[in-house]
Amino acid sequence: MVSVEHTLLDLIQAKTGVRPQRADTFESLPIDSLAMAELTVEIENVFGIRVGEDVMDVTSIAELIAYIERQMAACDKTS
């Protein structure tokens, strides 16, 4: 199984052209609101989760990884 971290970093790199690090904040990356919206859709499709409005509280790659993992765990419990 491919890790959430590796897959997410690949998705962000494809959007921005920059290989992000786990500790990076979204503010430090060249990603605008449109690219972030597109990334959200890709995250939902790739990881099979629903991204809620609470994702707006996420400020770093590490926090987004944890968010995705929590959402995936919640999906596993309900299926």
mmJSON file of the N, C-alpha and C atoms, coordinates in Angstrom:
{"data_MODEL":{"atom_site":{
"group_PDB":["ATOM","ATOM","ATOM","ATOM","ATOM","ATOM","ATOM","ATOM","ATOM","ATOM","ATOM","ATOM","ATOM","ATOM","ATOM","ATOM","ATOM","ATOM","ATOM","ATOM","ATOM","ATOM","ATOM","ATOM","ATOM","ATOM","ATOM","ATOM","ATOM","ATOM","ATOM","ATOM","ATOM","ATOM","ATOM","ATOM","ATOM","ATOM","ATOM","ATOM","ATOM","ATOM","ATOM","ATOM","ATOM","ATOM","ATOM","ATOM","ATOM","ATOM","ATOM","ATOM","ATOM","ATOM","ATOM","ATOM","ATOM","ATOM","ATOM","ATOM","ATOM","ATOM","ATOM","ATOM","ATOM","ATOM","ATOM","ATOM","ATOM","ATOM","ATOM","ATOM","ATOM","ATOM","ATOM","ATOM","ATOM","ATOM","ATOM","ATOM","ATOM","ATOM","ATOM","ATOM","ATOM","ATOM","ATOM","ATOM","ATOM","ATOM","ATOM","ATOM","ATOM","ATOM","ATOM","ATOM","ATOM","ATOM","ATOM","ATOM","ATOM","ATOM","ATOM","ATOM","ATOM","ATOM","ATOM","ATOM","ATOM","ATOM","ATOM","ATOM","ATOM","ATOM","ATOM","ATOM","ATOM","ATOM","ATOM","ATOM","ATOM","ATOM","ATOM","ATOM","ATOM","ATOM","ATOM","ATOM","ATOM","ATOM","ATOM","ATOM","ATOM","ATOM","ATOM","ATOM","ATOM","ATOM","ATOM","ATOM","ATOM","ATOM","ATOM","ATOM","ATOM","ATOM","ATOM","ATOM","ATOM","ATOM","ATOM","ATOM","ATOM","ATOM","ATOM","ATOM","ATOM","ATOM","ATOM","ATOM","ATOM","ATOM","ATOM","ATOM","ATOM","ATOM","ATOM","ATOM","ATOM","ATOM","ATOM","ATOM","ATOM","ATOM","ATOM","ATOM","ATOM","ATOM","ATOM","ATOM","ATOM","ATOM","ATOM","ATOM","ATOM","ATOM","ATOM","ATOM","ATOM","ATOM","ATOM","ATOM","ATOM","ATOM","ATOM","ATOM","ATOM","ATOM","ATOM","ATOM","ATOM","ATOM","ATOM","ATOM","ATOM","ATOM","ATOM","ATOM","ATOM","ATOM","ATOM","ATOM","ATOM","ATOM","ATOM","ATOM","ATOM","ATOM","ATOM","ATOM","ATOM","ATOM","ATOM","ATOM","ATOM","ATOM","ATOM","ATOM","ATOM","ATOM","ATOM","ATOM","ATOM","ATOM","ATOM","ATOM","ATOM"],
"id":[1,2,3,4,5,6,7,8,9,10,11,12,13,14,15,16,17,18,19,20,21,22,23,24,25,26,27,28,29,30,31,32,33,34,35,36,37,38,39,40,41,42,43,44,45,46,47,48,49,50,51,52,53,54,55,56,57,58,59,60,61,62,63,64,65,66,67,68,69,70,71,72,73,74,75,76,77,78,79,80,81,82,83,84,85,86,87,88,89,90,91,92,93,94,95,96,97,98,99,100,101,102,103,104,105,106,107,108,109,110,111,112,113,114,115,116,117,118,119,120,121,122,123,124,125,126,127,128,129,130,131,132,133,134,135,136,137,138,139,140,141,142,143,144,145,146,147,148,149,150,151,152,153,154,155,156,157,158,159,160,161,162,163,164,165,166,167,168,169,170,171,172,173,174,175,176,177,178,179,180,181,182,183,184,185,186,187,188,189,190,191,192,193,194,195,196,197,198,199,200,201,202,203,204,205,206,207,208,209,210,211,212,213,214,215,216,217,218,219,220,221,222,223,224,225,226,227,228,229,230,231,232,233,234,235,236,237],
"type_symbol":["N","C","C","N","C","C","N","C","C","N","C","C","N","C","C","N","C","C","N","C","C","N","C","C","N","C","C","N","C","C","N","C","C","N","C","C","N","C","C","N","C","C","N","C","C","N","C","C","N","C","C","N","C","C","N","C","C","N","C","C","N","C","C","N","C","C","N","C","C","N","C","C","N","C","C","N","C","C","N","C","C","N","C","C","N","C","C","N","C","C","N","C","C","N","C","C","N","C","C","N","C","C","N","C","C","N","C","C","N","C","C","N","C","C","N","C","C","N","C","C","N","C","C","N","C","C","N","C","C","N","C","C","N","C","C","N","C","C","N","C","C","N","C","C","N","C","C","N","C","C","N","C","C","N","C","C","N","C","C","N","C","C","N","C","C","N","C","C","N","C","C","N","C","C","N","C","C","N","C","C","N","C","C","N","C","C","N","C","C","N","C","C","N","C","C","N","C","C","N","C","C","N","C","C","N","C","C","N","C","C","N","C","C","N","C","C","N","C","C","N","C","C","N","C","C","N","C","C","N","C","C","N","C","C","N","C","C"],
"label_atom_id":["N","CA","C","N","CA","C","N","CA","C","N","CA","C","N","CA","C","N","CA","C","N","CA","C","N","CA","C","N","CA","C","N","CA","C","N","CA","C","N","CA","C","N","CA","C","N","CA","C","N","CA","C","N","CA","C","N","CA","C","N","CA","C","N","CA","C","N","CA","C","N","CA","C","N","CA","C","N","CA","C","N","CA","C","N","CA","C","N","CA","C","N","CA","C","N","CA","C","N","CA","C","N","CA","C","N","CA","C","N","CA","C","N","CA","C","N","CA","C","N","CA","C","N","CA","C","N","CA","C","N","CA","C","N","CA","C","N","CA","C","N","CA","C","N","CA","C","N","CA","C","N","CA","C","N","CA","C","N","CA","C","N","CA","C","N","CA","C","N","CA","C","N","CA","C","N","CA","C","N","CA","C","N","CA","C","N","CA","C","N","CA","C","N","CA","C","N","CA","C","N","CA","C","N","CA","C","N","CA","C","N","CA","C","N","CA","C","N","CA","C","N","CA","C","N","CA","C","N","CA","C","N","CA","C","N","CA","C","N","CA","C","N","CA","C","N","CA","C","N","CA","C","N","CA","C","N","CA","C","N","CA","C","N","CA","C","N","CA","C","N","CA","C","N","CA","C"],
"label_alt_id":[null,null,null,null,null,null,null,null,null,null,null,null,null,null,null,null,null,null,null,null,null,null,null,null,null,null,null,null,null,null,null,null,null,null,null,null,null,null,null,null,null,null,null,null,null,null,null,null,null,null,null,null,null,null,null,null,null,null,null,null,null,null,null,null,null,null,null,null,null,null,null,null,null,null,null,null,null,null,null,null,null,null,null,null,null,null,null,null,null,null,null,null,null,null,null,null,null,null,null,null,null,null,null,null,null,null,null,null,null,null,null,null,null,null,null,null,null,null,null,null,null,null,null,null,null,null,null,null,null,null,null,null,null,null,null,null,null,null,null,null,null,null,null,null,null,null,null,null,null,null,null,null,null,null,null,null,null,null,null,null,null,null,null,null,null,null,null,null,null,null,null,null,null,null,null,null,null,null,null,null,null,null,null,null,null,null,null,null,null,null,null,null,null,null,null,null,null,null,null,null,null,null,null,null,null,null,null,null,null,null,null,null,null,null,null,null,null,null,null,null,null,null,null,null,null,null,null,null,null,null,null,null,null,null,null,null,null],
"label_comp_id":["MET","MET","MET","VAL","VAL","VAL","SER","SER","SER","VAL","VAL","VAL","GLU","GLU","GLU","HIS","HIS","HIS","THR","THR","THR","LEU","LEU","LEU","LEU","LEU","LEU","ASP","ASP","ASP","LEU","LEU","LEU","ILE","ILE","ILE","GLN","GLN","GLN","ALA","ALA","ALA","LYS","LYS","LYS","THR","THR","THR","GLY","GLY","GLY","VAL","VAL","VAL","ARG","ARG","ARG","PRO","PRO","PRO","GLN","GLN","GLN","ARG","ARG","ARG","ALA","ALA","ALA","ASP","ASP","ASP","THR","THR","THR","PHE","PHE","PHE","GLU","GLU","GLU","SER","SER","SER","LEU","LEU","LEU","PRO","PRO","PRO","ILE","ILE","ILE","ASP","ASP","ASP","SER","SER","SER","LEU","LEU","LEU","ALA","ALA","ALA","MET","MET","MET","ALA","ALA","ALA","GLU","GLU","GLU","LEU","LEU","LEU","THR","THR","THR","VAL","VAL","VAL","GLU","GLU","GLU","ILE","ILE","ILE","GLU","GLU","GLU","ASN","ASN","ASN","VAL","VAL","VAL","PHE","PHE","PHE","GLY","GLY","GLY","ILE","ILE","ILE","ARG","ARG","ARG","VAL","VAL","VAL","GLY","GLY","GLY","GLU","GLU","GLU","ASP","ASP","ASP","VAL","VAL","VAL","MET","MET","MET","ASP","ASP","ASP","VAL","VAL","VAL","THR","THR","THR","SER","SER","SER","ILE","ILE","ILE","ALA","ALA","ALA","GLU","GLU","GLU","LEU","LEU","LEU","ILE","ILE","ILE","ALA","ALA","ALA","TYR","TYR","TYR","ILE","ILE","ILE","GLU","GLU","GLU","ARG","ARG","ARG","GLN","GLN","GLN","MET","MET","MET","ALA","ALA","ALA","ALA","ALA","ALA","CYS","CYS","CYS","ASP","ASP","ASP","LYS","LYS","LYS","THR","THR","THR","SER","SER","SER"],
"label_asym_id":["A","A","A","A","A","A","A","A","A","A","A","A","A","A","A","A","A","A","A","A","A","A","A","A","A","A","A","A","A","A","A","A","A","A","A","A","A","A","A","A","A","A","A","A","A","A","A","A","A","A","A","A","A","A","A","A","A","A","A","A","A","A","A","A","A","A","A","A","A","A","A","A","A","A","A","A","A","A","A","A","A","A","A","A","A","A","A","A","A","A","A","A","A","A","A","A","A","A","A","A","A","A","A","A","A","A","A","A","A","A","A","A","A","A","A","A","A","A","A","A","A","A","A","A","A","A","A","A","A","A","A","A","A","A","A","A","A","A","A","A","A","A","A","A","A","A","A","A","A","A","A","A","A","A","A","A","A","A","A","A","A","A","A","A","A","A","A","A","A","A","A","A","A","A","A","A","A","A","A","A","A","A","A","A","A","A","A","A","A","A","A","A","A","A","A","A","A","A","A","A","A","A","A","A","A","A","A","A","A","A","A","A","A","A","A","A","A","A","A","A","A","A","A","A","A","A","A","A","A","A","A","A","A","A","A","A","A"],
"label_entity_id":["1","1","1","1","1","1","1","1","1","1","1","1","1","1","1","1","1","1","1","1","1","1","1","1","1","1","1","1","1","1","1","1","1","1","1","1","1","1","1","1","1","1","1","1","1","1","1","1","1","1","1","1","1","1","1","1","1","1","1","1","1","1","1","1","1","1","1","1","1","1","1","1","1","1","1","1","1","1","1","1","1","1","1","1","1","1","1","1","1","1","1","1","1","1","1","1","1","1","1","1","1","1","1","1","1","1","1","1","1","1","1","1","1","1","1","1","1","1","1","1","1","1","1","1","1","1","1","1","1","1","1","1","1","1","1","1","1","1","1","1","1","1","1","1","1","1","1","1","1","1","1","1","1","1","1","1","1","1","1","1","1","1","1","1","1","1","1","1","1","1","1","1","1","1","1","1","1","1","1","1","1","1","1","1","1","1","1","1","1","1","1","1","1","1","1","1","1","1","1","1","1","1","1","1","1","1","1","1","1","1","1","1","1","1","1","1","1","1","1","1","1","1","1","1","1","1","1","1","1","1","1","1","1","1","1","1","1"],
"label_seq_id":[1,1,1,2,2,2,3,3,3,4,4,4,5,5,5,6,6,6,7,7,7,8,8,8,9,9,9,10,10,10,11,11,11,12,12,12,13,13,13,14,14,14,15,15,15,16,16,16,17,17,17,18,18,18,19,19,19,20,20,20,21,21,21,22,22,22,23,23,23,24,24,24,25,25,25,26,26,26,27,27,27,28,28,28,29,29,29,30,30,30,31,31,31,32,32,32,33,33,33,34,34,34,35,35,35,36,36,36,37,37,37,38,38,38,39,39,39,40,40,40,41,41,41,42,42,42,43,43,43,44,44,44,45,45,45,46,46,46,47,47,47,48,48,48,49,49,49,50,50,50,51,51,51,52,52,52,53,53,53,54,54,54,55,55,55,56,56,56,57,57,57,58,58,58,59,59,59,60,60,60,61,61,61,62,62,62,63,63,63,64,64,64,65,65,65,66,66,66,67,67,67,68,68,68,69,69,69,70,70,70,71,71,71,72,72,72,73,73,73,74,74,74,75,75,75,76,76,76,77,77,77,78,78,78,79,79,79],
"pdbx_PDB_ins_code":[null,null,null,null,null,null,null,null,null,null,null,null,null,null,null,null,null,null,null,null,null,null,null,null,null,null,null,null,null,null,null,null,null,null,null,null,null,null,null,null,null,null,null,null,null,null,null,null,null,null,null,null,null,null,null,null,null,null,null,null,null,null,null,null,null,null,null,null,null,null,null,null,null,null,null,null,null,null,null,null,null,null,null,null,null,null,null,null,null,null,null,null,null,null,null,null,null,null,null,null,null,null,null,null,null,null,null,null,null,null,null,null,null,null,null,null,null,null,null,null,null,null,null,null,null,null,null,null,null,null,null,null,null,null,null,null,null,null,null,null,null,null,null,null,null,null,null,null,null,null,null,null,null,null,null,null,null,null,null,null,null,null,null,null,null,null,null,null,null,null,null,null,null,null,null,null,null,null,null,null,null,null,null,null,null,null,null,null,null,null,null,null,null,null,null,null,null,null,null,null,null,null,null,null,null,null,null,null,null,null,null,null,null,null,null,null,null,null,null,null,null,null,null,null,null,null,null,null,null,null,null,null,null,null,null,null,null],
"Cartn_x":[0.84,0.0,0.884,0.582,1.338,0.916,1.876,1.572,0.792,0.0,-0.739,0.251,1.32,2.299,2.89,3.377,4.014,3.028,1.828,0.816,0.444,0.245,-0.112,1.007,2.244,3.37,3.438,3.169,3.136,2.03,0.845,-0.273,0.062,0.652,0.995,2.087,3.054,4.118,3.541,2.612,1.992,1.246,0.649,-0.095,0.819,1.929,2.75,4.068,4.526,5.841,6.969,6.619,7.597,7.385,8.473,8.355,8.266,7.091,6.942,7.557,7.774,8.232,7.083,7.118,6.066,5.825,6.884,6.778,6.331,6.231,5.846,4.427,4.233,2.884,2.349,1.037,0.448,0.773,0.95,1.316,2.683,3.57,4.921,5.0,3.927,3.914,3.231,3.634,2.999,1.668,0.685,-0.614,-1.706,-2.518,-3.591,-4.898,-5.947,-7.216,-7.802,-7.638,-8.136,-7.382,-6.069,-5.268,-5.608,-5.888,-6.248,-7.596,-8.539,-9.843,-9.684,-8.857,-8.598,-7.912,-6.984,-6.287,-7.266,-8.222,-9.226,-10.023,-10.423,-11.166,-10.291,-9.035,-8.122,-7.935,-7.823,-7.682,-8.902,-10.094,-11.314,-11.308,-10.921,-10.92,-9.845,-8.642,-7.52,-7.672,-8.092,-8.151,-9.537,-10.534,-11.884,-12.52,-12.256,-12.798,-13.617,-14.339,-15.072,-14.286,-13.901,-13.178,-14.202,-14.296,-15.262,-14.689,-15.537,-15.105,-14.035,-13.971,-12.964,-11.539,-11.377,-10.039,-9.462,-10.313,-9.84,-8.963,-9.059,-8.239,-6.835,-6.617,-5.323,-4.365,-3.165,-2.216,-0.922,-0.675,0.586,0.344,1.358,1.296,1.099,1.838,1.732,0.306,-0.317,-1.695,-2.653,-2.401,-3.269,-3.118,-1.906,-1.693,-2.503,-2.41,-3.158,-4.664,-5.118,-6.535,-7.013,-6.258,-6.627,-6.664,-5.669,-5.632,-6.835,-7.231,-8.421,-9.68,-9.805,-10.978,-11.038,-9.883,-9.835,-10.223,-9.749,-10.088,-11.585,-12.161,-13.595,-14.4,-13.935,-14.612,-14.55,-13.407,-13.248,-14.206,-14.458,-15.348,-16.803,-17.166,-18.561,-18.861,-17.826,-18.094,-18.033],
"Cartn_y":[-1.186,0.0,1.247,2.178,3.42,4.328,5.007,5.844,7.093,7.565,8.81,9.94,9.984,11.059,11.097,9.967,9.92,10.332,9.803,10.113,11.589,12.129,13.539,14.443,14.129,14.934,14.914,13.753,13.651,14.523,14.506,15.316,16.805,17.219,18.635,19.032,18.156,18.454,18.602,17.752,17.84,19.168,19.672,20.941,22.151,22.096,23.295,23.29,22.104,22.005,22.01,22.018,22.043,20.81,20.123,18.967,19.478,19.372,19.872,18.92,19.446,18.66,18.551,17.537,17.303,18.531,19.24,20.381,21.674,21.689,22.907,23.34,24.646,25.193,25.496,25.555,25.876,27.309,28.165,29.552,29.653,28.703,28.744,28.129,27.495,26.835,27.716,27.564,28.344,27.719,27.805,27.193,28.224,28.498,29.477,28.761,29.536,28.956,27.995,28.278,27.371,26.046,26.112,24.887,24.099,24.799,24.113,23.412,24.056,23.431,22.183,22.276,21.12,20.006,20.377,19.394,18.68,19.421,18.831,17.751,18.027,17.045,15.819,16.045,14.923,14.086,14.734,14.013,13.131,13.677,12.882,11.669,11.867,10.774,9.733,10.187,9.267,8.464,9.141,8.477,7.953,8.262,7.762,8.316,9.59,10.221,11.439,11.945,13.212,14.262,15.323,16.416,17.464,17.692,18.653,20.053,20.974,22.362,22.508,21.549,21.618,21.529,21.141,21.101,22.515,23.526,24.908,25.264,24.496,24.734,24.166,23.358,22.716,23.737,23.85,24.851,24.259,22.977,22.382,21.034,20.582,19.266,18.185,18.277,17.276,17.213,18.375,18.402,17.797,18.042,17.479,15.961,15.465,14.013,13.406,14.011,13.513,13.591,14.662,14.834,13.711,13.455,12.403,11.047,10.767,9.485,9.335,10.418,10.363,10.101,10.779,10.594,9.16,8.627,7.251,6.27,6.507,5.632,5.698,6.885,7.045,6.314,6.357,5.639,4.135,3.654,2.224,1.754,2.599,2.234,2.17,2.972,3.012,2.053,1.458,0.552,-0.887],
"Cartn_z":[0.0,0.0,0.0,-0.86,-0.954,0.195,0.773,1.932,1.536,2.479,2.284,2.019,2.805,2.661,1.257,0.776,-0.544,-1.641,-1.577,-2.588,-2.557,-1.355,-1.234,-1.745,-1.394,-1.873,-3.396,-3.995,-5.461,-6.057,-5.441,-5.933,-5.87,-4.756,-4.598,-5.581,-5.777,-6.736,-8.144,-8.504,-9.828,-9.999,-8.914,-8.972,-8.999,-8.236,-8.034,-8.79,-9.185,-9.804,-8.791,-7.512,-6.42,-5.552,-5.201,-4.306,-2.868,-2.252,-0.893,0.133,1.296,2.436,3.429,4.255,5.243,6.129,6.476,7.396,6.719,5.393,4.679,5.039,5.046,5.19,3.797,3.684,2.382,1.985,2.975,2.711,2.032,2.327,1.758,0.358,-0.084,-1.392,-2.44,-3.7,-4.771,-5.184,-4.289,-4.559,-4.276,-5.29,-5.12,-4.774,-4.589,-4.151,-5.185,-6.468,-7.503,-7.464,-7.369,-7.298,-6.038,-4.94,-3.699,-3.845,-4.522,-4.763,-5.636,-6.666,-7.531,-6.747,-5.879,-5.051,-4.124,-3.594,-2.709,-3.44,-4.666,-5.464,-5.727,-6.055,-6.297,-5.035,-3.883,-2.618,-2.394,-2.629,-2.46,-3.384,-4.63,-5.604,-5.315,-5.018,-4.815,-3.527,-2.453,-1.154,-0.806,-1.633,-1.397,-0.14,0.139,1.338,0.954,1.915,1.766,2.531,1.848,2.486,2.901,4.199,4.725,4.845,5.282,5.448,6.519,7.441,8.503,7.964,6.71,6.11,5.998,6.053,5.985,7.187,8.273,9.465,9.312,8.292,8.059,7.449,8.039,7.542,6.995,7.255,6.8,6.131,5.428,4.783,5.842,6.943,8.015,8.557,8.747,9.236,8.213,6.931,5.894,5.826,5.994,6.03,7.17,8.355,9.516,9.265,8.631,8.313,7.391,6.331,5.378,6.075,6.902,7.614,8.546,9.219,10.093,9.277,8.135,7.283,6.741,6.371,5.867,6.966,8.181,9.308,9.597,9.512,9.744,8.674,7.432,6.343,6.566,7.055,7.319,8.4,9.394,10.497,10.061,9.06,8.625,7.483,6.906,5.778,6.177],
"occupancy":[1.0,1.0,1.0,1.0,1.0,1.0,1.0,1.0,1.0,1.0,1.0,1.0,1.0,1.0,1.0,1.0,1.0,1.0,1.0,1.0,1.0,1.0,1.0,1.0,1.0,1.0,1.0,1.0,1.0,1.0,1.0,1.0,1.0,1.0,1.0,1.0,1.0,1.0,1.0,1.0,1.0,1.0,1.0,1.0,1.0,1.0,1.0,1.0,1.0,1.0,1.0,1.0,1.0,1.0,1.0,1.0,1.0,1.0,1.0,1.0,1.0,1.0,1.0,1.0,1.0,1.0,1.0,1.0,1.0,1.0,1.0,1.0,1.0,1.0,1.0,1.0,1.0,1.0,1.0,1.0,1.0,1.0,1.0,1.0,1.0,1.0,1.0,1.0,1.0,1.0,1.0,1.0,1.0,1.0,1.0,1.0,1.0,1.0,1.0,1.0,1.0,1.0,1.0,1.0,1.0,1.0,1.0,1.0,1.0,1.0,1.0,1.0,1.0,1.0,1.0,1.0,1.0,1.0,1.0,1.0,1.0,1.0,1.0,1.0,1.0,1.0,1.0,1.0,1.0,1.0,1.0,1.0,1.0,1.0,1.0,1.0,1.0,1.0,1.0,1.0,1.0,1.0,1.0,1.0,1.0,1.0,1.0,1.0,1.0,1.0,1.0,1.0,1.0,1.0,1.0,1.0,1.0,1.0,1.0,1.0,1.0,1.0,1.0,1.0,1.0,1.0,1.0,1.0,1.0,1.0,1.0,1.0,1.0,1.0,1.0,1.0,1.0,1.0,1.0,1.0,1.0,1.0,1.0,1.0,1.0,1.0,1.0,1.0,1.0,1.0,1.0,1.0,1.0,1.0,1.0,1.0,1.0,1.0,1.0,1.0,1.0,1.0,1.0,1.0,1.0,1.0,1.0,1.0,1.0,1.0,1.0,1.0,1.0,1.0,1.0,1.0,1.0,1.0,1.0,1.0,1.0,1.0,1.0,1.0,1.0,1.0,1.0,1.0,1.0,1.0,1.0,1.0,1.0,1.0,1.0,1.0,1.0],
"B_iso_or_equiv":[0.0,0.0,0.0,0.0,0.0,0.0,0.0,0.0,0.0,0.0,0.0,0.0,0.0,0.0,0.0,0.0,0.0,0.0,0.0,0.0,0.0,0.0,0.0,0.0,0.0,0.0,0.0,0.0,0.0,0.0,0.0,0.0,0.0,0.0,0.0,0.0,0.0,0.0,0.0,0.0,0.0,0.0,0.0,0.0,0.0,0.0,0.0,0.0,0.0,0.0,0.0,0.0,0.0,0.0,0.0,0.0,0.0,0.0,0.0,0.0,0.0,0.0,0.0,0.0,0.0,0.0,0.0,0.0,0.0,0.0,0.0,0.0,0.0,0.0,0.0,0.0,0.0,0.0,0.0,0.0,0.0,0.0,0.0,0.0,0.0,0.0,0.0,0.0,0.0,0.0,0.0,0.0,0.0,0.0,0.0,0.0,0.0,0.0,0.0,0.0,0.0,0.0,0.0,0.0,0.0,0.0,0.0,0.0,0.0,0.0,0.0,0.0,0.0,0.0,0.0,0.0,0.0,0.0,0.0,0.0,0.0,0.0,0.0,0.0,0.0,0.0,0.0,0.0,0.0,0.0,0.0,0.0,0.0,0.0,0.0,0.0,0.0,0.0,0.0,0.0,0.0,0.0,0.0,0.0,0.0,0.0,0.0,0.0,0.0,0.0,0.0,0.0,0.0,0.0,0.0,0.0,0.0,0.0,0.0,0.0,0.0,0.0,0.0,0.0,0.0,0.0,0.0,0.0,0.0,0.0,0.0,0.0,0.0,0.0,0.0,0.0,0.0,0.0,0.0,0.0,0.0,0.0,0.0,0.0,0.0,0.0,0.0,0.0,0.0,0.0,0.0,0.0,0.0,0.0,0.0,0.0,0.0,0.0,0.0,0.0,0.0,0.0,0.0,0.0,0.0,0.0,0.0,0.0,0.0,0.0,0.0,0.0,0.0,0.0,0.0,0.0,0.0,0.0,0.0,0.0,0.0,0.0,0.0,0.0,0.0,0.0,0.0,0.0,0.0,0.0,0.0,0.0,0.0,0.0,0.0,0.0,0.0],
"pdbx_formal_charge":[null,null,null,null,null,null,null,null,null,null,null,null,null,null,null,null,null,null,null,null,null,null,null,null,null,null,null,null,null,null,null,null,null,null,null,null,null,null,null,null,null,null,null,null,null,null,null,null,null,null,null,null,null,null,null,null,null,null,null,null,null,null,null,null,null,null,null,null,null,null,null,null,null,null,null,null,null,null,null,null,null,null,null,null,null,null,null,null,null,null,null,null,null,null,null,null,null,null,null,null,null,null,null,null,null,null,null,null,null,null,null,null,null,null,null,null,null,null,null,null,null,null,null,null,null,null,null,null,null,null,null,null,null,null,null,null,null,null,null,null,null,null,null,null,null,null,null,null,null,null,null,null,null,null,null,null,null,null,null,null,null,null,null,null,null,null,null,null,null,null,null,null,null,null,null,null,null,null,null,null,null,null,null,null,null,null,null,null,null,null,null,null,null,null,null,null,null,null,null,null,null,null,null,null,null,null,null,null,null,null,null,null,null,null,null,null,null,null,null,null,null,null,null,null,null,null,null,null,null,null,null,null,null,null,null,null,null],
"auth_seq_id":[1,1,1,2,2,2,3,3,3,4,4,4,5,5,5,6,6,6,7,7,7,8,8,8,9,9,9,10,10,10,11,11,11,12,12,12,13,13,13,14,14,14,15,15,15,16,16,16,17,17,17,18,18,18,19,19,19,20,20,20,21,21,21,22,22,22,23,23,23,24,24,24,25,25,25,26,26,26,27,27,27,28,28,28,29,29,29,30,30,30,31,31,31,32,32,32,33,33,33,34,34,34,35,35,35,36,36,36,37,37,37,38,38,38,39,39,39,40,40,40,41,41,41,42,42,42,43,43,43,44,44,44,45,45,45,46,46,46,47,47,47,48,48,48,49,49,49,50,50,50,51,51,51,52,52,52,53,53,53,54,54,54,55,55,55,56,56,56,57,57,57,58,58,58,59,59,59,60,60,60,61,61,61,62,62,62,63,63,63,64,64,64,65,65,65,66,66,66,67,67,67,68,68,68,69,69,69,70,70,70,71,71,71,72,72,72,73,73,73,74,74,74,75,75,75,76,76,76,77,77,77,78,78,78,79,79,79],
"auth_comp_id":["MET","MET","MET","VAL","VAL","VAL","SER","SER","SER","VAL","VAL","VAL","GLU","GLU","GLU","HIS","HIS","HIS","THR","THR","THR","LEU","LEU","LEU","LEU","LEU","LEU","ASP","ASP","ASP","LEU","LEU","LEU","ILE","ILE","ILE","GLN","GLN","GLN","ALA","ALA","ALA","LYS","LYS","LYS","THR","THR","THR","GLY","GLY","GLY","VAL","VAL","VAL","ARG","ARG","ARG","PRO","PRO","PRO","GLN","GLN","GLN","ARG","ARG","ARG","ALA","ALA","ALA","ASP","ASP","ASP","THR","THR","THR","PHE","PHE","PHE","GLU","GLU","GLU","SER","SER","SER","LEU","LEU","LEU","PRO","PRO","PRO","ILE","ILE","ILE","ASP","ASP","ASP","SER","SER","SER","LEU","LEU","LEU","ALA","ALA","ALA","MET","MET","MET","ALA","ALA","ALA","GLU","GLU","GLU","LEU","LEU","LEU","THR","THR","THR","VAL","VAL","VAL","GLU","GLU","GLU","ILE","ILE","ILE","GLU","GLU","GLU","ASN","ASN","ASN","VAL","VAL","VAL","PHE","PHE","PHE","GLY","GLY","GLY","ILE","ILE","ILE","ARG","ARG","ARG","VAL","VAL","VAL","GLY","GLY","GLY","GLU","GLU","GLU","ASP","ASP","ASP","VAL","VAL","VAL","MET","MET","MET","ASP","ASP","ASP","VAL","VAL","VAL","THR","THR","THR","SER","SER","SER","ILE","ILE","ILE","ALA","ALA","ALA","GLU","GLU","GLU","LEU","LEU","LEU","ILE","ILE","ILE","ALA","ALA","ALA","TYR","TYR","TYR","ILE","ILE","ILE","GLU","GLU","GLU","ARG","ARG","ARG","GLN","GLN","GLN","MET","MET","MET","ALA","ALA","ALA","ALA","ALA","ALA","CYS","CYS","CYS","ASP","ASP","ASP","LYS","LYS","LYS","THR","THR","THR","SER","SER","SER"],
"auth_asym_id":["A","A","A","A","A","A","A","A","A","A","A","A","A","A","A","A","A","A","A","A","A","A","A","A","A","A","A","A","A","A","A","A","A","A","A","A","A","A","A","A","A","A","A","A","A","A","A","A","A","A","A","A","A","A","A","A","A","A","A","A","A","A","A","A","A","A","A","A","A","A","A","A","A","A","A","A","A","A","A","A","A","A","A","A","A","A","A","A","A","A","A","A","A","A","A","A","A","A","A","A","A","A","A","A","A","A","A","A","A","A","A","A","A","A","A","A","A","A","A","A","A","A","A","A","A","A","A","A","A","A","A","A","A","A","A","A","A","A","A","A","A","A","A","A","A","A","A","A","A","A","A","A","A","A","A","A","A","A","A","A","A","A","A","A","A","A","A","A","A","A","A","A","A","A","A","A","A","A","A","A","A","A","A","A","A","A","A","A","A","A","A","A","A","A","A","A","A","A","A","A","A","A","A","A","A","A","A","A","A","A","A","A","A","A","A","A","A","A","A","A","A","A","A","A","A","A","A","A","A","A","A","A","A","A","A","A","A"],
"auth_atom_id":["N","CA","C","N","CA","C","N","CA","C","N","CA","C","N","CA","C","N","CA","C","N","CA","C","N","CA","C","N","CA","C","N","CA","C","N","CA","C","N","CA","C","N","CA","C","N","CA","C","N","CA","C","N","CA","C","N","CA","C","N","CA","C","N","CA","C","N","CA","C","N","CA","C","N","CA","C","N","CA","C","N","CA","C","N","CA","C","N","CA","C","N","CA","C","N","CA","C","N","CA","C","N","CA","C","N","CA","C","N","CA","C","N","CA","C","N","CA","C","N","CA","C","N","CA","C","N","CA","C","N","CA","C","N","CA","C","N","CA","C","N","CA","C","N","CA","C","N","CA","C","N","CA","C","N","CA","C","N","CA","C","N","CA","C","N","CA","C","N","CA","C","N","CA","C","N","CA","C","N","CA","C","N","CA","C","N","CA","C","N","CA","C","N","CA","C","N","CA","C","N","CA","C","N","CA","C","N","CA","C","N","CA","C","N","CA","C","N","CA","C","N","CA","C","N","CA","C","N","CA","C","N","CA","C","N","CA","C","N","CA","C","N","CA","C","N","CA","C","N","CA","C","N","CA","C","N","CA","C","N","CA","C","N","CA","C","N","CA","C","N","CA","C","N","CA","C"],
"pdbx_PDB_model_num":[1,1,1,1,1,1,1,1,1,1,1,1,1,1,1,1,1,1,1,1,1,1,1,1,1,1,1,1,1,1,1,1,1,1,1,1,1,1,1,1,1,1,1,1,1,1,1,1,1,1,1,1,1,1,1,1,1,1,1,1,1,1,1,1,1,1,1,1,1,1,1,1,1,1,1,1,1,1,1,1,1,1,1,1,1,1,1,1,1,1,1,1,1,1,1,1,1,1,1,1,1,1,1,1,1,1,1,1,1,1,1,1,1,1,1,1,1,1,1,1,1,1,1,1,1,1,1,1,1,1,1,1,1,1,1,1,1,1,1,1,1,1,1,1,1,1,1,1,1,1,1,1,1,1,1,1,1,1,1,1,1,1,1,1,1,1,1,1,1,1,1,1,1,1,1,1,1,1,1,1,1,1,1,1,1,1,1,1,1,1,1,1,1,1,1,1,1,1,1,1,1,1,1,1,1,1,1,1,1,1,1,1,1,1,1,1,1,1,1,1,1,1,1,1,1,1,1,1,1,1,1,1,1,1,1,1,1]
}}}
